[in-house]
Amino acid sequence: MRRWVAVTAAAFLLGACGQVAAAGESAVRAPVADRVATETKGFKTAIFAGGCFWGIEGVFSHVKGVKSAVSGYHGGTGVNATYASVSTGQTRHAEAVKITYDPAVIRYDQLLRIFFSVGADPTQLNRQGPDTGTQYRSALVPLGKEQAAVARAYLAQLDQAKLWDKPVVTRIEAAATFYPAEAYHQDFMAKNPRHPYILRWDAPKVKALGALFPDHYRASFRTG
């Protein structure tokens, strides 16, 4: 697998998130959550793993009420995580995105709906699109009892909805240390809008976000 990353203007080629394939994934209109999140005032955080973090970060960076989206690594072993180590698939980390959001604008259950509609295919086990390995698994990482209850309820609701031909394999994972990814991975879509991988796999996700959730869509990319 090969991924292009912007390290310098002269050296743009580096290794790993996935090859550009022939077609992107299809968006699905996931149902409105039956279990609505009850959240207190003030910014909250949540972690989502859904394949290459470029796309998940890109989607949430276009959602109203999201203050920041940070790409990183979650759920593995060891005292640190780097792109090189996680890409081996041996550390058990997943590429993930930690977002900070305002529940007065966008609730956790609404973020879940967006994630499953345009962010990640929950039927793909240890992969997303062209990217394979446990580091590309889809997972929800609730941060608190309320998020955990909402996440469990929504996964059960998706199981009952039968929106996909295959079963939902996204799992809930216990919160662990989140390691921010290297600087060149942050805001990658905003910095590299013409990158082949972004154009093929991630730009369609943002376009689908605007089409399916116009009330939640923000045209500008929220960096940071």
N, C-alpha and C positions, 0 to 999 in steps of 0.2 A: 504494500500500500504506500501511496505517496501523497504528501500534502505540501502545498506551497505556502510559505510563510514569509512575511515581510520583515526581515531582520535588518537589512540595509538596502539602499537603492541598487547597489551593485550585486548583492548576493541575496537573491529572492528565493532560491530553491533550498528547501530543507526536507526532512522526511516526514511524515506519517498521518493523517486523519482519514484519508481515503482517496481512492481514484475517482476521477470524474466519470460518471456512468452515462448511459444513454438517455435516461429519463429520471425525473424527480418523483417523489412520492405524492400521493393524492391526499388532499385535505378531507377531513370528515367532520361533519357538524355533530359534535358530541352533545349529549343532552344537558339541559340546565340541571344543576345539582339539586337533588331532593333535600339534602342536608346542607342548609345554608350556614356558613361560618359566622359565629358570633365572636367578634373580635373587639377588644378595647381600643380606645383612641391611641394614636401615636403610630409611628412607623414600626413595621414588623419585618421579619426576615423569613425566607423559605429557600429550600434547596431542591433543585430538580436535576435529574440525570436523564439525558435523552439522546445518546449518541454524541457526535462531535459537538463540542460546546460552542463553536462559532454560531451555529444556527439557533440554538436555544437562547444564547445571549442576545442574538440579533432580534428574535421574536419579542422577548420580554423588554428589550430596550425601546421597542415601539409601542408599548402598552401604557396608556394613561394611568397615572398613579404609581408607576414603578420609578423609584428614585435612582436606583443603580442596579446593574447586573454585572456580576464579576465571574469570569470563567475560572475554573479551578479543578481540584481533585478531591474526591471524598470516598470514604468507606474502605480504605485499604489498611495495610500493615506498615510498620516502620514509623520513624519519627519525622519523616519528611517525604515529600512527593515532588517529582520533577517530570517534565514532559518525557524525557528520555527513559526514566524508570517506569512510568505508568504505561508508556507505549509498548513495553515488553509484554504486558498482560500478566506479569508475575506478582505485582504488588497488591492486586485485588481492588485498587482504586478505580473509580469511575470518573470519566470526564463529566463535570457537573457545573451548574451555575447557581450561585447564591444571589438572590435578589432581595432588595429592600423595597418595600411597598407601603402605600398608605391605604389601609382598609376602608377609609372613608370614601375612597375613589374606586378601588378594585379589591374585592374580597378574595380570600384564599380559595374558596370554591370556584370563583370565576377564573382565577389563575389556572386551576386544575382543568377547567373546561377548555381554556385556550391551549394549554399544553397538549392535551390529547387530541384536540381538533387539528392543530396546525404544526405543533412542535415535534412530536414523536409518535411513531407507530407502536402501540403497546403490545402488538402480537409478535414482534421480532425479539427473539431471545439472544442476548449477548451480541447484538448488532443493531445498526440503524443504517438503512440504505446500503451504500457500498462499504461501510466500515464494520469490520468484524472483530470480535474479542470481548472479553468481560468488561474491559474499560469503556465499551460502548453500550452497556446495558441500560435499560430504562428503569428508573427508580424514583420513588418519592421519598423525601427525607423530612418528615414533619418535625418542626421545632416547637414542641409544646403539645399539651393534651388536646387542645381544640383542633389544631391542624391534624393531629393523628386521627381523631374521630371523624373529621370531614374526609380525610384521605381514604380511610377504610370504607366509609359509606359510599364514596364515589366509585371506588374500584368495584365494589359489589354491584352498584348500579350499572356500571359499564358491562359487567359480566351478564347481567340480565338483559341489557339492551341489544346484544347480539349485532352490533354495528359492523363487525368484521367477520370474515369467514373463519378466522382462526381464534383460539382463545386468547384472552388478555394475560400476558405474562409479566407485566410491570409489577414490581414488588415494593413494599414499604421497607425502608432500611432505617435502622437506628442512627441517630445523629452521632457523628464522630468529628474529628478534626477536619476542617475544610482548609485546604492549602490553595491559595490563589495561584493561578497559572502565571507563567512568565509574561513579561510586559508585552511582548510582541503578539500574544494571543488576545489581549484585552481590546475590546472595541474593534475586533478584526473586520467585521462586515463594513463598518463605517470607514475604516482606513483602506480597505481593499475591495471596493464595490464591484470592480471588473474582474476579480479573481475567478478563474474557471469553476472552482468548486462552489464558491458563493453563488455564482450565476445559475449553476445547474441545480443545486440542492437547497440553498438557504434563501435566496431572493424569492423563490416561489412561496416559501412559508410566510414571509412578510406580506407578500401580495395577498395570500389567502387570509391572513389576519385582517387586513383592511376590508376584504370582501365579506367575510363572515361576521366580523365584530367591529363594524364601523364606529359604534359608540365607545369602544375601548381603544380604538386605533389612534396612535399618534404618528403623524407623518415624519416628524423629526426623530433622529436616533438619539436617545439619551445616553451620553457617554459617562464612563466612570463606574 
